[in-house]
Amino acid sequence: MTQSVVVQVGQCGNQVGCRFWDLALREHSHVNKKGIYDEALSSFFRNVDSRRSVGGSCDITGGRIQSLKARAVLVDMEEGVVNEILQGPLRELFDTTQLITDVSGSGNNWAVGHWTYGSAYREQIVDQLRRAAEHCDCLQCFFLIHSMGGGTGSGLGTCVLKLLEEEFPEVCRIVTSVYPSAEDDVVTSPYNSVLAMRELTEHADCVLPVENQSLVDIVNKIKHMSHSGKPGSVIKKDSAIISGQGGVSGAEKPFDAMNNIIANLLLNITSSARFEGSLNMDLNEIAMNLVPFPRLHYLVPSLTPLYTLADVNIPTRRLDQMFTDAFSKDHQLIRADPKHSLYLACALMVRGNVQVSDLRRNIERLKPMLPFVSWNQEGWKTGLCSVPPVGHSHSLLALANNTCVKSTFMELRDRFTKLYRKKAHMHHYLHVDGMEQGCFTEAISSLSSLIEEYSQLDATKDRLMPDAARLNIAT
């Protein structure tokens, strides 16, 4: 069995990560009734007996669960969120050795996060990453969770990404990046996002972009349904993606419902690593099969179902409908339309009692409606995990490498250009040691070049490409 380490950076990264651990524990307790530390648990958790070691904790490889510790490193330059986690129901899950915090924060400034804190905390971060890696028998993947709009998540988050590449070049790096909406309350978020984009394009193996606005739309849709008053439209408390309090004590906060959706994305993508299945998908296979060109590694995620109705008399959504939903805009975590763009590859990660024949049938049914590049018509990767999410009979995560991400990037570039043309707020960045104006020009140039690469592929969409001539074998 392989292990993975989750690295949570900034306020958003730590809140999402906290929710992921909370829901992952719920899933494992649902399956692991006997309290045995098994291979499924070892993929993301250590089993620790603190009594057996004088100089700290001692890992136990089998037997009963003593004390679970998350394979995680928590980084934030403001103490607030991490302190909240340490006072909440998950406080036993993290050691103080797994936490790296400061008090002042990055002030919504990418340069402060990347250069100031990046250099000040470099050794400490590398030390924690190595320590987490040393506790793994077979380290397979790093999951980095961060946001793009603030200072710590975007700046220090991408600095950590570079450190991961330097220290562990052979280990897959999957990044979940939360993109700000156009109405974001951080004025400098376009600068932070574009500066971070360059690092993501250069140093990540896969990026799962999630847009705040999409999350808001999904949450509003589910709330509207549950308050509609129609018979049977009450949503089960434990099976709506927006339920729960994020593993933190006290009342639900405004972002909890949105964080829940991202946490469920992570639960689904890691399900094959955590549980058995008839067609398990190795995490390394995601990058191997979905990224035909190294820079074009942005995968559009969509989740279904997003809720389960409480009325047992209403039949659960037919399996085929679930596959159809996965390719509708309503279930995507970024606002774009893949059906009007070009697919480079697509992965379907299914959980629950679903047969390989169901998968194949639905792929054949959907294929004619989805425009794939001519040279990768069979670009489907599939995974089947037998354990469904709690409260559901089955679920599906689709990851599409599609040129539709271009629209999100173009919108970001436009917002950046409006600020950059006036050189607005730039002095805040240029006062930081290590930051130069060239960083801005290089970042926007990298983004424009990425958009151009997607555009060139898009241009081939309507061009009929004849099959290459085949060799004739003499008989």
Secondary structure, DSSP 8 states (H G I E B T S, - for coil): --EEEEEEEHHHHHHHHHHHHHHHHHHHHHH-TT-B--HHHHTTEEEEEGGG-TTS-EE--SSB---EEESEEEEESSSHHHHHHHHSTTGGG--GGGEEE-SS--TT-HHIIIIIIHHHSHHHHHHHHHHHHHT-SSEEEEEEEEESSSSIIIIIHHHHHHHHHHH-TTSEEEEEEEE--TT-S-TTHHHHHHHHHHHHHHH-SEEEEEEHHHHHHHHHHHHHHHTS--TT--B-TTTSTT-S-TT-SSS--TTHHHHHHHHHHHHHHHHHHHS--TB---HHHHHHHH-SSTT--B-EEEEE-S--BS-TTS----HHHHHHHHTSGGGBSSS--GGGS-EEEEEEEEEES--HHHHHHHHHHHGGGS-B-GGGTT-EEEEEES---TT-SEEEEEEEEETTHHHHHHHHHHHHHHHHHTTTTHHHHHTSTT--HHHHHHHHHHHHHHHHHHHHHHTTTTS------------
